[in-house]
Amino acid sequence: MEAHPWLALARCDYAEFLMERNGAGHVARARDLARQAESAAARMGMLPLLERAQTLLARCEGVR
């Protein structure tokens, strides 16, 4: 079994963690991780993770 689904989940989890910490550079890194998670989730058909990543991306865009 490949680790791609777990990697996508971990990226989304870490992005959420960074958004909560809200330190210097955290939003940009969270945005990058959420985009990667979104892409992987779409590719693998992981719809709940896709929605979660998209919600997180919207949060990232709200913080500048």
Backbone torsions as a table, in degrees:
resi	resn	phi	psi	omega
1	MET	NA	133.6	177.9
2	GLU	-82.8	157.7	-175.6
3	ALA	-92.2	7.2	-175.0
4	HIS	-56.9	-44.0	177.9
5	PRO	-62.3	-41.0	179.5
6	TRP	-66.3	-37.0	178.5
7	LEU	-65.0	-42.9	178.3
8	ALA	-62.0	-43.1	178.0
9	LEU	-63.4	-43.8	-179.2
10	ALA	-63.9	-38.4	178.6
11	ARG	-63.2	-41.7	179.9
12	CYS	-67.8	-42.7	177.5
13	ASP	-59.7	-46.3	-177.7
14	TYR	-66.7	-38.1	177.4
15	ALA	-61.6	-41.9	177.9
16	GLU	-63.7	-41.0	177.2
17	PHE	-59.6	-45.6	-179.7
18	LEU	-63.9	-39.0	179.3
19	MET	-63.9	-37.6	178.8
20	GLU	-69.6	-35.7	179.2
21	ARG	-71.4	-38.5	175.2
22	ASN	53.8	41.0	177.0
23	GLY	-86.3	-179.2	179.9
24	ALA	-60.7	123.5	178.4
25	GLY	80.3	-3.4	-176.8
26	HIS	-68.7	-38.0	-178.5
27	VAL	-65.2	-43.3	179.7
28	ALA	-62.9	-42.5	179.4
29	ARG	-68.3	-40.6	177.9
30	ALA	-62.2	-40.6	179.1
31	ARG	-61.5	-44.2	179.9
32	ASP	-62.2	-46.1	179.6
33	LEU	-65.2	-40.6	179.1
34	ALA	-65.1	-38.1	176.9
35	ARG	-64.2	-41.6	177.9
36	GLN	-64.1	-43.3	178.4
37	ALA	-64.1	-40.9	179.3
38	GLU	-61.8	-45.9	-179.6
39	SER	-61.9	-47.3	-179.4
40	ALA	-64.7	-42.8	-179.8
41	ALA	-62.3	-41.1	178.4
42	ALA	-64.8	-42.8	-178.8
43	ARG	-64.0	-36.5	-176.5
44	MET	-95.9	-1.5	179.1
45	GLY	72.8	28.4	179.5
46	MET	-89.8	80.1	-171.6
47	LEU	-61.6	-42.4	177.7
48	PRO	-61.8	-39.8	178.4
49	LEU	-69.6	-37.0	177.1
50	LEU	-58.7	-47.4	179.2
51	GLU	-63.7	-41.0	179.1
52	ARG	-63.0	-43.7	178.8
53	ALA	-65.3	-39.7	179.1
54	GLN	-66.0	-39.0	176.4
55	THR	-63.3	-42.4	179.4
56	LEU	-65.5	-39.3	176.8
57	LEU	-61.9	-39.9	177.9
58	ALA	-63.1	-40.2	176.3
59	ARG	-62.4	-41.9	-179.9
60	CYS	-62.2	-40.0	-179.5
61	GLU	-68.4	-26.9	178.6
62	GLY	-75.2	-14.3	-179.6
63	VAL	-111.4	118.5	-179.4
64	ARG	-123.2	NA	NA
